[in-house]
């Protein structure tokens, strides 16, 4: 059975929607869903999910030996907020929702979302070119699947 990347991405989006004080977007900012700036003119917190297409896991890591079932799916998320404190809160909230979460999708066995080995997002960044300016940081999670 083939792992549906779309089904996994939608499950993760539903999980991110649990952060009620931030907006989650898939692949790009959905302007119809985006929240306006706050009363001080700052960007409201949001996260954008960029699903990876995955790679076939190494032979010693596979369960079924199938190139469409034993996948390592990498997901990048970009957290954005108008102030540094809000970005740190969003980063924590996203991590709490995603890290070690198992999507529980019928037909997909395997793992939990985890940070890829050795991944370090580095320091938060500030984008002064955007209007209004914003703080942002990437995050990455990997899900090893078997179907």
GIBELLIN-V83772 format. One record per backbone hydrogen bond with DSSP energy under -1.0 kcal/mol. CO is the residue of the C=O (numbers start at 1). NH is the residue of the N-H. Records with the same first field share a line. If there is no record, write none. Layout:
BEGIN
CO: NH, NH
END
This chain:
BEGIN
4: 8
5: 9
6: 10
7: 11
8: 12
9: 13
10: 14
11: 15
12: 16
13: 17
15: 18
16: 19
18: 20
19: 22
23: 47
25: 49
30: 33, 34
38: 41
42: 38
43: 82
45: 23
46: 80
47: 25
48: 78
49: 27
50: 76
55: 72
58: 61
66: 70
68: 3
69: 71
70: 57
71: 145
72: 55
73: 143
74: 52
75: 141
76: 50
77: 139
78: 48
79: 137
80: 46
81: 135
83: 87
84: 88
85: 89
86: 90
87: 91
88: 92
89: 93
90: 94
91: 95
92: 96
93: 97
94: 98
95: 99
98: 101
101: 113
105: 108
109: 146
113: 100
114: 142
116: 119
125: 136
127: 134
134: 127
135: 81
136: 125
137: 79
139: 77
141: 75
142: 114
143: 73
144: 111
146: 109
END
